[in-house]
Amino acid sequence: MAVIQTADTVPGAGRRRGLDVRSLAASYSTIAIFVVLVLVASFISTSFLSSRNIENVLRQVAGTGVISMGMLLVILTGGIDLSVGSVAALGSITCASLLTSMSLWSAVPISLLAGAALGTISGYFVAVRRMPSFVVTLACMTIARGIALIVSEGRPIFMGDNGAWLNDGFNRGSILGIPLPVALMLLVFGVTAFVLRLTAYGRLIVAIGSNGEAVRLSGVRVTPRVFSVYVISGVLSALAGIIITARSGVGSPVVGIGMELDVIAAVVIGGASLMGGRGTALNTLIGVLTLGVIGNIMNLLNVPGYHQEVVKGVIILVAVLLQSSVWPRRA
C-alpha cells in the first residue's frame, strides 16, 4: 500500500513552509512601507508625484542604488563593506584627474580598476586571511579616502574638455526616455537580480551566508566566491563615484562621505539580514527608493541635513527590529 506524505509528514516541510511565509511577510512589508511613504509624501506636497520631482529623486539615488547591489552581495555572504563611500571618492577623483589628460574611454576603465584594486585588497584579507570584514573594510575606507585626498591635494578637480560629453550625457542624455544615471542603476539591478536568481554563483553566495561551513564541506570552494563579492563591490563603488562626478562635472575627495550608512540602510530596509544568507535585489532597490523618498520628504519639509542623519540611524534600528520580529534569531 502506498504511503502518501503530506506537508506535515514530510521532514522539513513545515519548516520550509514557515520560511516561505516569513519571506513573503518580509517582502510585502518592504513594499508596504514604500507605498505608505509615497502616499504620505503626496499628501505633504502636491508636486511630489510630478514627473520632474520623480526624476529628481531617481537621479539622486542612482549612485546609492549602484553601490547597494555590491553591498547586497557582500552582506549575503555575512560580511560588510564600510569602504564603499571612500572607494566612490577614489573613483571620482581618478576619473576627473585622468580626464584632464586622456580620453573618456581610457579614464573610465582605469577608474573602475582603481575600485577593483581596493576591492581586491578587502577580498584578500577577508576571504583568504579570514580577517573580520568590519576591520578590513574600515582600513580600506581610510586608505581609499587618503589616496583620493593625496591625488587631489584636498581640492576638487574639474574634468576639463574631455569630460564635457560625460557631463552632458549624464545630465541630459537618456535611454528610452530613462535618464542615463537611472538607466545604469537599473542595468546593475537587473544583472544582480539575474545572477542571484538564475545562476549557480548567485545561489552559492546566498548559501555561503546561510551556512558557509556546510557549503565548504560539500566540496565547494568558498574563498574565491567571497573574494569576488568584495571586488564587485569595489567596482560598483567606483562606478557610483563616476556617476556622481559626471553629474557635477567635478571630481571631489569628499564624495561619498557617509554613503556607507545610506547603502547599508537601503539593504537592511530591503529585508536583507546582516548575518547573511537572506536578501534580494528587488527588495534592495525598493529600500534605495524608500530612502530616496524619505530624503525628498525631509527636503520638502525643510528638515536640516544633520537632522536627516538622525532619522537615517533610527530607520536602520527600526528596520532591524522589524526583521527580528519576522525572522527568528539564529542559534
Backbone as numpy.savetxt, mean C-alpha at the origin, in Angstrom:
# Nx Ny Nz CAx CAy CAz Cx Cy Cz
-23.34 -50.09 2.61 -24.19 -48.89 2.61 -23.31 -47.65 2.61
-23.58 -46.73 1.73 -22.74 -45.54 1.61 -22.99 -44.61 2.79
-21.93 -43.99 3.24 -22.03 -43.04 4.35 -22.02 -41.63 3.76
-23.06 -40.88 4.06 -23.17 -39.51 3.57 -22.66 -38.57 4.64
-21.63 -37.78 4.30 -21.06 -36.85 5.26 -21.63 -35.45 5.04
-22.12 -34.87 6.09 -22.62 -33.50 6.03 -21.53 -32.55 6.47
-21.84 -31.26 6.42 -20.86 -30.26 6.84 -20.48 -30.44 8.29
-21.44 -31.02 9.12 -21.15 -31.19 10.53 -20.29 -32.42 10.79
-20.27 -33.38 9.84 -19.50 -34.60 10.06 -18.17 -34.60 9.36
-18.00 -33.75 8.32 -16.72 -33.68 7.63 -15.73 -32.94 8.51
-14.56 -33.52 8.80 -13.59 -32.87 9.66 -13.20 -31.51 9.12
-13.28 -30.50 9.97 -12.84 -29.15 9.60 -13.87 -28.35 8.83
-15.00 -28.99 8.43 -15.98 -28.26 7.62 -16.62 -27.12 8.39
-16.94 -27.39 9.67 -17.53 -26.33 10.48 -16.59 -25.17 10.66
-15.30 -25.48 10.85 -14.30 -24.42 11.01 -14.18 -23.60 9.74
-14.17 -24.28 8.57 -14.06 -23.56 7.31 -15.27 -22.66 7.09
-16.46 -23.19 7.47 -17.66 -22.39 7.30 -17.61 -21.15 8.19
-17.08 -21.33 9.41 -16.93 -20.18 10.31 -15.98 -19.15 9.75
-14.89 -19.62 9.15 -13.92 -18.70 8.55 -14.54 -17.95 7.39
-15.36 -18.67 6.58 -16.01 -18.02 5.44 -16.95 -16.92 5.91
-17.71 -17.20 6.98 -18.64 -16.20 7.50 -17.88 -14.99 8.00
-16.77 -15.22 8.72 -15.99 -14.10 9.23 -15.35 -13.32 8.09
-14.91 -14.02 7.04 -14.33 -13.33 5.88 -15.35 -12.41 5.23
-16.57 -12.92 5.07 -17.63 -12.10 4.47 -17.96 -10.91 5.36
-17.99 -11.16 6.68 -18.30 -10.08 7.62 -17.25 -8.98 7.54
-15.98 -9.39 7.48 -14.89 -8.41 7.40 -14.95 -7.63 6.10
-15.22 -8.34 4.99 -15.28 -7.68 3.69 -16.42 -6.68 3.62
-17.61 -7.12 4.05 -18.77 -6.24 3.96 -18.69 -5.08 4.94
-18.03 -5.29 6.09 -17.89 -4.19 7.04 -17.00 -3.10 6.45
-15.96 -3.49 5.71 -15.09 -2.52 5.05 -15.86 -1.70 4.03
-16.66 -2.38 3.22 -17.47 -1.70 2.21 -18.51 -0.81 2.87
-19.14 -1.31 3.95 -20.18 -0.56 4.64 -19.63 0.74 5.22
-18.45 0.67 5.82 -17.82 1.86 6.39 -17.57 2.89 5.30
-17.08 2.43 4.16 -16.80 3.34 3.04 -18.08 4.01 2.54
-19.13 3.22 2.38 -20.40 3.76 1.88 -20.96 4.79 2.86
-20.91 4.48 4.16 -21.41 5.41 5.17 -20.64 6.72 5.13
-19.32 6.63 4.99 -18.49 7.84 4.93 -18.83 8.69 3.71
-19.06 8.03 2.58 -19.44 8.76 1.36 -20.77 9.48 1.56
-21.73 8.81 2.20 -23.03 9.43 2.46 -22.89 10.62 3.40
-22.07 10.44 4.45 -21.84 11.53 5.41 -21.20 12.72 4.70
-20.19 12.43 3.87 -19.49 13.50 3.15 -20.42 14.24 2.20
-21.33 13.50 1.56 -22.26 14.14 0.63 -23.25 15.05 1.35
-23.56 14.73 2.63 -24.42 15.60 3.41 -23.67 16.83 3.91
-22.39 16.63 4.24 -21.58 17.75 4.73 -21.35 18.79 3.64
-21.10 18.30 2.43 -20.83 19.23 1.33 -21.53 18.74 0.06
-22.28 19.61 -0.55 -22.99 19.25 -1.79 -22.02 19.07 -2.95
-20.81 19.60 -2.81 -19.83 19.49 -3.89 -18.99 18.22 -3.79
-19.21 17.42 -2.73 -18.37 16.23 -2.54 -18.50 15.26 -3.70
-19.71 15.04 -4.18 -19.94 14.06 -5.25 -19.77 14.65 -6.64
-19.28 15.87 -6.71 -19.01 16.45 -8.03 -17.84 15.72 -8.68
-17.86 15.65 -9.99 -16.81 14.92 -10.71 -15.43 15.50 -10.42
-15.37 16.81 -10.27 -14.08 17.47 -10.01 -13.52 17.05 -8.66
-14.38 17.01 -7.63 -13.91 16.64 -6.29 -13.53 15.16 -6.22
-14.32 14.31 -6.88 -14.01 12.88 -6.90 -12.67 12.64 -7.58
-12.45 13.33 -8.70 -11.16 13.21 -9.39 -10.02 13.69 -8.50
-10.26 14.75 -7.76 -9.24 15.29 -6.86 -8.88 14.29 -5.77
-9.90 13.64 -5.19 -9.67 12.63 -4.16 -8.85 11.47 -4.72
-9.22 11.00 -5.91 -8.52 9.88 -6.54 -7.07 10.23 -6.85
-6.83 11.44 -7.32 -5.46 11.87 -7.60 -4.64 11.92 -6.31
-5.25 12.39 -5.24 -4.53 12.52 -3.98 -4.13 11.17 -3.39
-4.96 10.15 -3.61 -4.66 8.84 -3.00 -3.88 7.92 -3.94
-3.56 8.38 -5.14 -2.89 7.51 -6.12 -1.57 6.97 -5.58
-0.75 7.85 -5.01 0.54 7.41 -4.47 0.37 6.43 -3.33
-0.53 6.75 -2.41 -0.81 5.86 -1.28 -1.34 4.52 -1.77
-2.19 4.56 -2.80 -2.76 3.33 -3.34 -1.71 2.42 -3.94
-0.74 3.00 -4.64 0.33 2.20 -5.24 1.17 1.53 -4.16
1.58 2.31 -3.15 2.41 1.76 -2.08 1.65 0.71 -1.28
0.35 0.93 -1.07 -0.43 0.03 -0.23 -0.46 -1.39 -0.77
-0.36 -1.55 -2.09 -0.35 -2.90 -2.66 0.94 -3.63 -2.31
2.05 -2.90 -2.31 3.31 -3.50 -1.87 3.28 -3.81 -0.39
2.73 -2.88 0.40 2.62 -3.10 1.84 1.73 -4.29 2.15
0.65 -4.46 1.38 -0.24 -5.61 1.57 0.53 -6.91 1.44
1.36 -7.02 0.41 2.13 -8.25 0.21 3.05 -8.52 1.40
3.69 -7.46 1.89 4.58 -7.61 3.04 3.80 -8.05 4.28
2.68 -7.38 4.53 1.88 -7.71 5.71 1.29 -9.11 5.61
0.94 -9.55 4.42 0.42 -10.91 4.25 1.42 -11.97 4.70
2.71 -11.67 4.59 3.74 -12.62 5.04 4.00 -12.51 6.53
3.32 -11.57 7.20 3.54 -11.38 8.63 4.57 -10.32 8.95
5.01 -9.56 7.94 6.02 -8.53 8.15 5.42 -7.14 8.12
6.29 -6.15 8.13 5.90 -4.75 8.04 7.02 -4.00 7.34
6.68 -2.95 6.60 7.70 -2.16 5.90 7.52 -0.69 6.27
8.36 -0.22 7.18 8.29 1.17 7.63 9.07 2.12 6.74
9.75 1.58 5.74 10.62 2.42 4.91 9.92 3.01 3.70
8.63 2.69 3.50 7.97 3.04 2.24 7.97 4.55 1.94
7.72 5.37 2.96 7.70 6.81 2.74 9.06 7.35 2.36
10.10 6.86 3.03 11.46 7.32 2.73 11.94 6.83 1.37
11.55 5.62 0.99 11.91 5.11 -0.33 11.18 5.91 -1.41
9.96 6.35 -1.11 9.24 7.23 -2.05 10.01 8.54 -2.24
10.57 9.07 -1.14 11.38 10.29 -1.24 12.63 10.03 -2.06
13.24 8.87 -1.88 14.43 8.51 -2.66 14.08 8.42 -4.14
12.95 7.79 -4.46 12.50 7.70 -5.85 12.22 9.07 -6.43
11.64 9.95 -5.62 11.33 11.31 -6.06 12.60 12.09 -6.39
13.55 12.08 -5.47 14.80 12.83 -5.65 15.64 12.24 -6.78
15.71 10.91 -6.85 16.49 10.26 -7.91 15.95 10.63 -9.28
14.63 10.54 -9.44 14.01 10.85 -10.73 14.23 12.31 -11.11
13.99 13.23 -10.17 14.12 14.65 -10.47 15.56 15.03 -10.81
16.52 14.49 -10.05 17.92 14.83 -10.29 18.42 14.26 -11.61
17.99 13.05 -11.96 18.42 12.44 -13.22 17.80 13.14 -14.43
16.59 13.65 -14.26 15.92 14.32 -15.38 16.59 15.64 -15.76
17.45 16.15 -14.92 18.19 17.37 -15.26 19.29 17.10 -16.27
19.65 15.80 -16.44 20.77 15.50 -17.34 20.52 14.33 -18.28
19.40 13.61 -18.12 19.13 12.48 -19.01 17.65 12.38 -19.33
17.33 11.48 -20.24 15.95 11.37 -20.72 15.04 10.72 -19.68
13.75 10.89 -19.89 12.73 10.30 -19.03 12.85 8.78 -19.01
13.14 8.19 -20.18 13.17 6.73 -20.31 14.37 6.10 -19.61
15.34 6.91 -19.24 16.46 6.43 -18.44 16.25 6.74 -16.96
15.71 7.92 -16.68 15.56 8.37 -15.29 14.57 7.52 -14.51
13.43 7.19 -15.12 12.40 6.44 -14.40 12.86 5.03 -14.04
13.42 4.24 -14.98 13.89 2.90 -14.61 14.97 2.93 -13.53
15.89 3.89 -13.61 16.95 3.97 -12.59 16.35 4.30 -11.22
15.34 5.16 -11.21 14.67 5.50 -9.95 13.97 4.28 -9.35
13.36 3.48 -10.21 12.71 2.25 -9.73 13.75 1.26 -9.21
14.91 1.22 -9.86 16.00 0.36 -9.39 16.50 0.80 -8.02
16.50 2.11 -7.78 16.90 2.61 -6.46 15.96 2.09 -5.38
14.65 2.09 -5.69 13.69 1.52 -4.76 13.89 0.03 -4.58
14.19 -0.66 -5.68 14.44 -2.10 -5.61 15.66 -2.41 -4.75
16.68 -1.54 -4.83 17.90 -1.74 -4.05 17.61 -1.67 -2.56
16.81 -0.69 -2.15 16.44 -0.60 -0.73 15.59 -1.78 -0.31
14.68 -2.21 -1.20 13.87 -3.38 -0.92 14.71 -4.64 -0.81
15.77 -4.71 -1.61 16.68 -5.86 -1.56 17.39 -5.93 -0.21
17.81 -4.77 0.29 18.46 -4.73 1.60 17.50 -5.22 2.68
16.28 -4.70 2.66 15.27 -5.12 3.64 14.99 -6.62 3.51
14.78 -7.07 2.27 14.47 -8.47 2.04 15.57 -9.40 2.49
16.82 -9.00 2.28 17.95 -9.85 2.67 17.98 -10.05 4.18
17.88 -8.96 4.92 18.00 -9.07 6.38 16.77 -9.71 7.02
15.60 -9.51 6.41 14.38 -10.12 6.97 14.27 -11.58 6.58
14.43 -11.88 5.29 14.20 -13.24 4.80 15.39 -14.16 5.01
16.59 -13.66 4.74 17.78 -14.51 4.81 18.37 -14.53 6.21
18.53 -13.35 6.80 19.14 -13.26 8.12 18.12 -13.42 9.25
16.85 -13.49 8.90 15.75 -13.71 9.86 15.69 -12.63 10.95
15.96 -11.40 10.58 15.86 -10.30 11.53 14.45 -9.73 11.52
14.01 -9.11 12.62 12.64 -8.56 12.67 12.44 -7.48 11.61
11.33 -7.58 10.89 11.07 -6.62 9.80 10.92 -5.20 10.33
10.40 -5.06 11.53 10.23 -3.73 12.12 11.58 -3.02 12.24
12.56 -3.72 12.79 13.88 -3.13 13.01 14.59 -2.88 11.68
14.54 -3.85 10.78 15.23 -3.74 9.50 14.69 -2.58 8.68
13.37 -2.52 8.54 12.79 -1.46 7.70 12.87 -0.09 8.36
12.94 -0.07 9.70 13.18 1.20 10.39 14.56 1.73 10.03
15.55 0.82 9.99 16.90 1.21 9.59 16.92 1.68 8.13
16.24 0.94 7.27 16.20 1.31 5.84 15.45 2.62 5.63
14.48 2.90 6.49 13.78 4.17 6.42 14.76 5.33 6.64
15.62 5.18 7.63 16.62 6.21 7.92 17.64 6.32 6.79
18.07 5.17 6.28 19.07 5.16 5.19 18.51 5.85 3.94
17.30 5.48 3.54 16.71 6.05 2.32 16.50 7.55 2.46
15.99 7.98 3.61 15.76 9.41 3.82 17.09 10.16 3.82
18.11 9.55 4.44 19.42 10.18 4.48 20.03 10.35 3.10
19.90 9.31 2.26 20.43 9.39 0.89 19.70 10.48 0.11
18.38 10.55 0.28 17.59 11.58 -0.41 18.05 12.98 0.00
18.34 13.17 1.28 18.80 14.47 1.77 20.21 14.79 1.27
21.06 13.78 1.20 22.43 14.00 0.72 22.43 14.38 -0.76
21.70 13.61 -1.56 21.66 13.87 -3.01 21.09 15.25 -3.31
20.06 15.62 -2.58 19.38 16.90 -2.84 19.97 18.07 -2.06
20.90 17.74 -1.13 21.45 18.75 -0.22 20.34 19.45 0.57
19.29 18.68 0.81 18.18 19.18 1.62 17.25 20.15 0.92
17.41 20.28 -0.40 16.60 21.25 -1.15 15.77 20.53 -2.23
14.65 21.13 -2.62 13.86 20.56 -3.73 14.66 20.62 -5.03
14.41 19.67 -5.92 15.08 19.63 -7.22 14.02 19.71 -8.32
14.13 20.73 -9.16 13.19 20.87 -10.28 13.59 19.92 -11.41
12.60 19.32 -12.04 12.87 18.29 -13.05 13.50 18.85 -14.32
13.27 20.10 -14.62 13.83 20.68 -15.84 13.02 20.33 -17.07
13.58 20.64 -18.23 12.86 20.46 -19.50 12.56 18.99 -19.79
13.47 18.09 -19.39 13.26 16.66 -19.67 12.06 16.10 -18.91
11.69 16.76 -17.82 10.56 16.28 -17.03 9.25 16.98 -17.36
9.29 17.88 -18.36 8.08 18.64 -18.70 6.96 17.72 -19.18
7.32 16.73 -20.02 6.30 15.80 -20.52 5.70 15.00 -19.38
6.55 14.58 -18.44 6.08 13.80 -17.30 5.11 14.63 -16.45
5.48 15.86 -16.18 4.64 16.75 -15.39 3.31 17.02 -16.09
3.38 17.31 -17.38 2.17 17.61 -18.14 1.27 16.38 -18.26
1.91 15.22 -18.49 1.15 13.99 -18.65 0.40 13.60 -17.38
1.04 13.75 -16.23 0.40 13.35 -14.98 -0.64 14.36 -14.50
-0.55 15.58 -14.96 -1.53 16.59 -14.56 -2.69 16.70 -15.54
-2.43 16.41 -16.82 -3.47 16.57 -17.83 -3.80 15.28 -18.58
-2.87 14.35 -18.62 -3.07 13.14 -19.40 -4.07 12.18 -18.78
-4.65 11.33 -19.61 -5.61 10.34 -19.14 -5.60 9.13 -20.06
-6.09 8.02 -19.54 -6.25 6.79 -20.31 -7.72 6.38 -20.22
-8.41 6.41 -21.34 -9.85 6.12 -21.38 -10.62 7.03 -20.42
-10.17 8.28 -20.33 -10.85 9.24 -19.47 -10.43 9.19 -18.01
-9.54 8.24 -17.67 -9.07 8.11 -16.29 -7.74 8.84 -16.16
-7.60 9.77 -15.21 -6.33 10.48 -15.03 -5.16 9.51 -14.90
-4.03 9.85 -15.47 -2.89 8.93 -15.54 -2.45 8.38 -14.19
-2.29 9.20 -13.14 -1.89 8.63 -11.85 -2.91 7.65 -11.30
-4.19 7.93 -11.51 -5.25 7.02 -11.05 -5.21 5.73 -11.85
-4.97 5.84 -13.15 -4.87 4.65 -14.00 -3.71 3.76 -13.56
-2.59 4.37 -13.19 -1.44 3.60 -12.70 -1.80 2.87 -11.40
-2.49 3.57 -10.51 -2.91 2.95 -9.25 -3.82 1.75 -9.53
-4.76 1.91 -10.44 -5.68 0.82 -10.77 -4.96 -0.34 -11.44
-3.94 -0.03 -12.25 -3.15 -1.08 -12.89 -2.41 -1.90 -11.85
-1.77 -1.22 -10.90 -1.06 -1.92 -9.83 -2.03 -2.75 -9.00
-3.20 -2.19 -8.72 -4.22 -2.93 -7.99 -4.64 -4.18 -8.75
-4.90 -4.03 -10.05 -5.34 -5.16 -10.87 -4.32 -6.29 -10.90
-3.05 -5.92 -11.06 -1.98 -6.93 -11.09 -1.88 -7.63 -9.74
-1.95 -6.85 -8.66 -1.86 -7.44 -7.31 -3.02 -8.39 -7.05
-4.23 -7.97 -7.42 -5.40 -8.83 -7.22 -5.27 -10.12 -8.02
-4.80 -10.01 -9.25 -4.62 -11.19 -10.10 -3.60 -12.15 -9.48
-2.48 -11.60 -9.03 -1.42 -12.43 -8.46 -1.90 -13.16 -7.20
-2.60 -12.44 -6.33 -3.03 -13.04 -5.07 -4.12 -14.08 -5.26
-5.00 -13.88 -6.22 -6.14 -14.77 -6.39 -5.89 -15.92 -7.36
-5.04 -15.69 -8.36 -4.97 -16.67 -9.45 -3.59 -17.25 -9.70
-2.62 -16.97 -8.86 -1.29 -17.55 -9.07 -0.83 -18.32 -7.84
0.03 -19.30 -8.09 0.59 -20.08 -6.99 1.43 -19.20 -6.07
2.14 -18.25 -6.67 2.96 -17.32 -5.88 2.10 -16.57 -4.87
0.97 -16.04 -5.32 0.09 -15.29 -4.43 -0.47 -16.15 -3.32
-0.88 -17.36 -3.65 -1.42 -18.25 -2.62 -0.36 -18.63 -1.60
0.88 -18.77 -2.06 1.97 -19.08 -1.13 2.27 -17.92 -0.20
2.17 -16.69 -0.72 2.39 -15.51 0.12 1.41 -15.51 1.29
0.14 -15.79 0.98 -0.89 -15.84 2.02 -0.62 -17.00 2.98
-0.24 -18.14 2.44 0.02 -19.32 3.26 1.20 -19.10 4.20
2.22 -18.40 3.73 3.40 -18.12 4.57 2.99 -17.30 5.78
2.11 -16.32 5.57 1.65 -15.51 6.69 0.76 -16.28 7.64
0.02 -17.24 7.11 -0.87 -18.04 7.95 -0.09 -19.03 8.80
0.84 -19.73 8.18 1.65 -20.72 8.90 2.92 -20.98 8.10
3.90 -20.12 8.27 5.13 -20.21 7.50 5.89 -21.50 7.74
5.85 -21.99 8.97 6.60 -23.21 9.29 6.00 -24.41 8.57
4.67 -24.48 8.49 4.02 -25.58 7.79 4.36 -25.53 6.30
4.39 -24.33 5.73 4.76 -24.19 4.32 6.19 -24.65 4.10
7.07 -24.28 5.02 8.48 -24.66 4.91 8.64 -26.19 5.00
7.90 -26.80 5.93 7.99 -28.25 6.11 7.40 -29.01 4.92
6.54 -28.35 4.15 5.95 -29.00 2.97 6.92 -29.01 1.79
8.09 -28.41 1.97 9.11 -28.42 0.92 9.19 -27.16 0.09
8.36 -26.17 0.39 8.37 -24.90 -0.35 9.47 -24.00 0.20
10.21 -23.36 -0.70 11.26 -22.43 -0.28 10.62 -21.10 0.09
10.56 -20.84 1.37 9.89 -19.65 1.88 10.75 -18.40 1.70
12.06 -18.54 1.89 12.96 -17.38 1.88 12.85 -16.51 0.63
12.92 -17.08 -0.58 12.83 -16.22 -1.77 11.49 -15.51 -1.91
10.41 -16.14 -1.43 9.10 -15.49 -1.51 9.03 -14.27 -0.59
9.51 -14.46 0.64 9.52 -13.34 1.59 10.45 -12.24 1.09
11.61 -12.64 0.58 12.57 -11.68 0.03 11.91 -10.84 -1.07
11.15 -11.49 -1.93 10.58 -10.82 -3.10 9.57 -9.74 -2.74
8.80 -9.94 -1.66 7.76 -8.96 -1.34 8.37 -7.63 -0.90
9.54 -7.68 -0.29 10.20 -6.43 0.12 10.77 -5.70 -1.09
11.25 -6.46 -2.06 11.74 -5.83 -3.30 10.57 -5.17 -4.03
9.45 -5.88 -4.12 8.26 -5.32 -4.77 7.80 -4.06 -4.05
7.80 -4.11 -2.72 7.40 -2.95 -1.93 8.32 -1.76 -2.21
9.62 -2.02 -2.34 10.57 -0.95 -2.65 10.32 -0.33 -4.01
10.06 -1.17 -5.01 9.80 -0.67 -6.37 8.52 0.17 -6.40
7.46 -0.32 -5.76 6.19 0.41 -5.77 6.29 1.71 -4.98
7.11 1.72 -3.93 7.31 2.95 -3.16 8.02 3.99 -4.02
9.05 3.56 -4.75 9.75 4.48 -5.65 8.82 4.99 -6.74
7.96 4.09 -7.26 6.99 4.50 -8.28 6.05 5.57 -7.73
5.62 5.40 -6.49 4.75 6.40 -5.87 5.47 7.74 -5.75
6.76 7.69 -5.42 7.55 8.92 -5.35 7.62 9.62 -6.69
7.75 8.83 -7.75 7.79 9.39 -9.11 6.44 10.03 -9.46
5.35 9.36 -9.07 4.01 9.90 -9.33 3.83 11.25 -8.64
4.26 11.32 -7.38 4.14 12.58 -6.62 4.99 13.67 -7.26
6.20 13.31 -7.67 7.11 14.27 -8.31 6.55 14.74 -9.65
5.98 13.81 -10.41 5.42 14.15 -11.71 4.28 15.15 -11.58
3.48 15.01 -10.53 2.36 15.93 -10.33 2.84 17.33 -9.96
3.87 17.41 -9.12 4.32 18.71 -8.62 5.40 19.34 -9.50
6.11 18.51 -10.27 7.21 19.00 -11.09 8.49 19.20 -10.31
8.49 18.78 -9.04 9.65 18.98 -8.17 9.91 17.72 -7.35
11.18 17.31 -7.29 11.56 16.22 -6.40 11.90 16.79 -5.04
11.43 16.17 -3.98 11.65 16.72 -2.64 12.10 15.63 -1.68
13.10 15.94 -0.83 13.56 14.95 0.15 12.58 14.74 1.30
11.56 15.59 1.37 10.58 15.43 2.45 9.29 14.76 1.97
9.30 14.29 0.73 8.16 13.52 0.22 7.98 12.27 1.08
6.74 11.92 1.35 6.45 10.65 2.01 6.62 10.63 3.51
6.90 11.77 4.14 7.00 11.77 5.60 5.63 11.42 6.19
5.59 10.38 7.00 4.33 9.92 7.59 3.49 9.05 6.67
3.96 8.82 5.44 3.16 8.04 4.49 3.01 6.59 4.94
4.01 6.08 5.67 3.91 4.70 6.14 2.68 4.53 7.04
2.34 5.57 7.81 1.14 5.51 8.65 -0.12 5.42 7.80
-0.19 6.24 6.76 -1.35 6.21 5.86 -1.50 4.84 5.20
-0.39 4.29 4.75 -0.43 3.02 4.03 -0.83 1.88 4.97
-0.23 1.83 6.14 -0.58 0.79 7.11 -2.05 0.92 7.50
-2.50 2.16 7.71 -3.90 2.39 8.05 -4.82 1.88 6.95
-4.47 2.15 5.69 -5.30 1.71 4.57 -5.40 0.19 4.52
-4.28 -0.49 4.72 -4.26 -1.95 4.67 -5.07 -2.54 5.83
-4.91 -1.95 7.02 -5.63 -2.46 8.20 -7.12 -2.16 8.09
-7.47 -0.96 7.63 -8.89 -0.63 7.42 -9.51 -1.61 6.42
-8.70 -2.05 5.45 -9.16 -3.02 4.47 -9.31 -4.43 5.00
-9.04 -4.62 6.29 -9.28 -5.92 6.91 -8.10 -6.85 6.95
-6.93 -6.41 6.49 -5.75 -7.28 6.55 -5.29 -7.42 8.00
-4.77 -8.59 8.32 -4.26 -8.84 9.67 -2.79 -8.49 9.74
-2.38 -7.73 10.75 -0.97 -7.39 10.93 -0.15 -8.61 11.32
-0.82 -9.70 11.66 -0.13 -10.95 11.98 0.12 -11.77 10.72
-0.44 -11.34 9.59 -0.21 -12.03 8.33 -1.29 -13.03 7.98
-1.29 -13.43 6.70 -2.17 -14.51 6.26 -3.58 -14.11 5.88
-3.92 -12.83 6.00 -5.28 -12.43 5.67 -5.29 -11.02 5.11
-5.97 -10.85 3.96 -6.07 -9.54 3.32 -6.27 -9.70 1.83
-6.95 -8.75 1.21 -7.18 -8.79 -0.23 -6.85 -7.44 -0.85
-6.55 -7.47 -2.13 -6.22 -6.23 -2.84 -7.44 -5.31 -2.92
-8.62 -5.88 -3.16 -9.83 -5.07 -3.27 -10.13 -4.34 -1.97
-10.09 -5.06 -0.86 -10.37 -4.42 0.42 -9.31 -3.37 0.77
-8.07 -3.63 0.37 -7.02 -2.64 0.60 -7.28 -1.38 -0.20
-7.72 -1.54 -1.45 -8.06 -0.38 -2.28 -9.21 0.40 -1.64
-10.20 -0.32 -1.11 -11.31 0.35 -0.42 -10.79 1.09 0.81
-9.82 0.48 1.50 -9.20 1.15 2.64 -8.51 2.45 2.24
-7.83 2.42 1.10 -7.17 3.62 0.57 -8.20 4.70 0.27
-9.28 4.31 -0.41 -10.34 5.27 -0.75 -11.03 5.80 0.50
-11.18 4.94 1.51 -11.77 5.37 2.78 -10.94 6.46 3.42
-9.63 6.26 3.45 -8.73 7.29 3.99 -8.83 8.58 3.19
-8.92 8.43 1.87 -9.05 9.61 1.01 -10.31 10.40 1.30
-11.41 9.67 1.51 -12.69 10.33 1.81 -12.61 11.02 3.18
-12.02 10.34 4.16 -11.87 10.93 5.49 -11.05 12.22 5.42
-9.93 12.16 4.69 -9.11 13.35 4.52 -9.86 14.48 3.84
-10.66 14.12 2.83 -11.44 15.11 2.11 -12.50 15.74 3.00
-13.15 14.91 3.83 -14.15 15.43 4.76 -13.51 16.43 5.72
-12.34 16.06 6.27 -11.68 16.94 7.23 -11.22 18.24 6.57
-10.82 18.15 5.31 -10.46 19.37 4.59 -11.68 20.26 4.36
-12.81 19.62 4.04 -14.04 20.39 3.84 -14.49 21.07 5.13
-14.16 20.42 6.27 -14.51 20.99 7.57 -13.42 21.90 8.12
-12.35 22.09 7.32 -11.22 22.94 7.72 -10.54 22.45 8.99
-10.42 21.12 9.13 -9.71 20.54 10.27 -8.21 20.69 10.02
-7.45 21.25 10.98 -6.00 21.43 10.79 -5.29 20.11 10.53
-4.20 20.17 9.79 -3.47 18.97 9.40 -2.99 18.15 10.58
-2.51 18.82 11.65 -1.99 18.07 12.79 -3.09 17.38 13.56
-4.32 17.90 13.48 -5.45 17.20 14.08 -5.80 15.95 13.26
-5.58 16.04 11.97 -5.87 14.90 11.09 -5.00 13.70 11.44
-3.77 13.95 11.90 -2.89 12.84 12.28 -3.47 12.08 13.47
-4.07 12.81 14.42 -4.70 12.17 15.57 -5.85 11.28 15.10
-6.63 11.80 14.17 -7.76 11.04 13.63 -7.27 9.75 12.98
-6.17 9.82 12.21 -5.63 8.63 11.55 -5.22 7.57 12.57
-4.59 8.01 13.66 -4.19 7.07 14.70 -5.39 6.39 15.33
-6.43 7.16 15.59 -7.65 6.60 16.17 -8.29 5.60 15.20
-8.25 5.93 13.91 -8.83 5.05 12.89 -8.15 3.68 12.91
-6.82 3.67 13.02 -6.08 2.41 13.06 -6.50 1.58 14.27
-6.60 2.23 15.44 -7.00 1.51 16.65 -8.40 0.93 16.51
-9.32 1.71 15.96 -10.69 1.24 15.78 -10.74 0.08 14.79
-9.95 0.18 13.71 -9.92 -0.89 12.70 -9.40 -2.19 13.31
-8.35 -2.10 14.12 -7.80 -3.29 14.76 -8.80 -3.86 15.75
-9.50 -2.98 16.47 -10.52 -3.43 17.42 -11.64 -4.17 16.71
-12.09 -3.65 15.57 -13.13 -4.31 14.79 -12.66 -5.66 14.29
-11.39 -5.72 13.87 -10.83 -7.00 13.41 -10.86 -8.04 14.52
-10.45 -7.63 15.72 -10.37 -8.58 16.83 -11.74 -9.10 17.23
-12.80 -8.33 16.93 -14.15 -8.79 17.24 -14.68 -9.76 16.19
-14.08 -9.72 14.99 -14.51 -10.62 13.91 -13.65 -11.87 13.86
-12.32 -11.68 14.05 -11.38 -12.79 13.95 -10.82 -13.11 15.32
-10.88 -14.36 15.77 -10.29 -14.72 17.05 -8.79 -14.61 17.00
-8.19 -14.26 18.12 -6.73 -14.14 18.18 -6.10 -15.51 18.07
-5.00 -15.59 17.30 -4.33 -16.88 17.14 -3.69 -17.32 18.44
-3.66 -18.63 18.61 -3.03 -19.16 19.81 -1.53 -19.03 19.71
